[in-house]
């Protein structure tokens, strides 16, 4: 149940009609920078969580 070739082509055609050929590179650039920011934020949150888990483990080991 994924997107097939015909559906993808239809979506691309609709996007081209809605935004025009000149706007598409700007939209792609914005999408790319948004994805980059999301990945960076996700990575930062993951490292913060990992650091906090390590601190919690160290505190519990010192208490024992």
N, C-alpha and C positions, 0 to 999 in steps of 0.2 A: 504494500500500500504506500509506496513512495511516490515521489514526483517523477514522472516519466519525461521523455524528451519532448513530447508535444505540449505538455503542460508548462514545462520550463520555457519553451519557445513562446508560448502565448503570454506568459508573465513578462518576459523580456520585451515583447512587442508592446504590451500595455504600458510598461514603464517608459519605453521610448516615446510613445505617443503622449503620455502625461507630462513628462519632463523635458523632452526634446534632447537632441544629440549633444548640445553644448552643456547642458546641466548634468548629464550622467557622470562625467569625470569628477565633478565637484562632489556629487553624492557619494561616489565610490571612495573618494579621499576622506570625506567625513566619516563614512562607515568604517574605513580602515583605522582612522585615528581613535574612533570610539571603541573598537575592538581592542586596540592596543592598551588604551586606558583601563578597560575592563579587566584584561589579563593582568595588568600591573597591580590593580587594586586587589584582585583575587589572590595573587601571589603574596602581596603584602599582608593580607588578612591571614593567609595560611601560615606564613612565617611567624606572625604575631601569636597565633593560636598555639603553634608548636613551642614557641619560647615560653608561653605561659604554662603549658603542660609540663615542660621540663622544670620550671621553677616550682610548680606544685609538687612534683615528684621529689625534688631535692628537699623541700620543706618537710614533707611527710617522712623522708628517710632520716632527717636530723631529729625529728620528734621521737622516732622509734628507739 
